Amino acid sequence: MYIRRVLYDPITGAVLYVYTQHGDFEYTQPAVMAALIGYSDAACMEWTTPDSAIEAAFAETDADGKARRVNVSVDVSGDEPRLIFEYEAIEEASGDDPYEIIDILTKEAAADG
């Protein structure tokens, strides 16, 4: 079985929780799962089979294999909710400076808030 869910605030579109499950498990209704993890008022977008476009959009690397940060929100202004993806490149260490990775990780942590 496969499930990808995006739990989001139905008023603002802010994404609250994203997860994917693969394997042998019992299906749990989205509202039940949302309540179990503390988001009882959340709306849910759900895929029960892998969608190649959605999987590519969520991938942590782009088509060229470069690392990226994936930010997702939900546009709730229309009749149907729609995923909005924004991407940020992730710096890669050159390998020349052993302390360079500390600077990169510090920037990443600051970007995460």
C-alpha positions as CSV (number, residue, x, y, z in Angstrom):
1,M,0.0,0.0,0.0
2,Y,1.1,3.6,-0.6
3,I,-0.2,6.9,0.8
4,R,1.1,10.5,0.5
5,R,-0.7,13.1,2.5
6,V,-0.4,16.8,2.8
7,L,-2.2,18.2,5.9
8,Y,-2.9,21.9,5.7
9,D,-4.8,24.8,7.2
10,P,-8.0,25.1,5.1
11,I,-8.1,28.8,5.6
12,T,-4.5,29.9,5.0
13,G,-3.1,27.0,3.0
14,A,-0.2,26.7,5.4
15,V,1.2,23.1,5.3
16,L,1.1,21.6,8.7
17,Y,2.4,18.1,8.0
18,V,3.5,16.0,5.0
19,Y,4.1,12.3,5.1
20,T,4.4,9.2,2.9
21,Q,3.8,5.6,3.9
22,H,4.8,2.5,2.0
23,G,4.3,-1.1,2.9
24,D,1.9,-3.4,4.6
25,F,-0.4,-1.3,6.8
26,E,-4.1,-0.7,7.5
27,Y,-5.6,2.4,5.9
28,T,-6.6,5.1,8.3
29,Q,-9.0,7.9,7.3
30,P,-7.2,11.2,6.9
31,A,-9.3,13.0,9.5
32,V,-8.5,10.2,12.1
33,M,-4.7,10.4,11.3
34,A,-4.8,14.2,11.4
35,A,-6.4,14.1,14.9
36,L,-3.9,11.5,16.1
37,I,-1.0,13.8,15.3
38,G,-2.6,16.9,16.7
39,Y,-4.1,18.6,13.6
40,S,-7.8,17.8,14.0
41,D,-8.9,20.9,12.0
42,A,-6.6,20.2,9.1
43,A,-7.7,19.6,5.5
44,C,-5.9,16.8,3.6
45,M,-4.7,16.2,0.1
46,E,-4.1,12.5,-0.5
47,W,-2.6,10.2,-3.1
48,T,-3.0,6.4,-2.8
49,T,-0.8,5.6,-5.7
50,P,2.5,7.2,-6.6
51,D,2.1,10.1,-9.0
52,S,5.4,10.7,-10.9
53,A,4.8,14.5,-11.2
54,I,4.1,14.8,-7.4
55,E,7.0,12.6,-6.4
56,A,9.3,14.7,-8.7
57,A,8.0,17.9,-7.2
58,F,8.7,16.7,-3.6
59,A,12.1,15.2,-4.5
60,E,15.1,16.7,-2.6
61,T,17.1,16.8,-5.7
62,D,16.3,18.4,-9.1
63,A,16.4,16.7,-12.5
64,D,20.1,17.4,-12.7
65,G,20.7,15.7,-9.3
66,K,21.4,19.0,-7.4
67,A,20.2,19.2,-3.8
68,R,17.4,21.5,-3.1
69,R,15.1,22.6,-0.3
70,V,11.4,21.9,-1.1
71,N,8.9,24.3,0.4
72,V,5.2,23.6,-0.2
73,S,2.0,25.4,0.5
74,V,-1.6,25.0,-0.6
75,D,-3.4,27.5,-2.7
76,V,-6.9,27.5,-1.2
77,S,-8.3,30.5,-3.2
78,G,-10.0,28.4,-6.0
79,D,-12.6,25.8,-6.1
80,E,-10.0,23.0,-5.6
81,P,-6.9,23.2,-3.4
82,R,-3.6,23.3,-5.4
83,L,-0.1,22.6,-4.3
84,I,2.4,25.4,-4.7
85,F,6.1,24.4,-4.7
86,E,9.0,26.7,-4.1
87,Y,12.6,25.6,-4.3
88,E,15.9,26.8,-2.9
89,A,19.3,25.6,-4.0
90,I,21.4,24.0,-1.3
91,E,25.0,25.0,-1.2
92,E,27.5,22.2,-1.6
93,A,30.8,22.1,0.1
94,S,33.8,22.4,-2.2
95,G,35.8,20.0,-0.1
96,D,38.8,22.4,0.1
97,D,37.9,24.0,3.5
98,P,37.1,21.6,6.4
99,Y,35.1,24.3,8.1
100,E,33.0,25.2,5.1
101,I,30.3,22.7,6.0
102,I,29.8,24.4,9.3
103,D,29.0,27.7,7.5
104,I,26.7,25.9,5.1
105,L,24.8,24.1,7.9
106,T,24.6,27.3,9.9
107,K,22.9,29.1,6.9
108,E,20.6,26.1,6.5
109,A,19.6,26.2,10.2
110,A,19.0,29.9,10.0
111,A,16.8,29.5,6.9
112,D,14.7,26.9,8.8
113,G,14.0,29.4,11.5
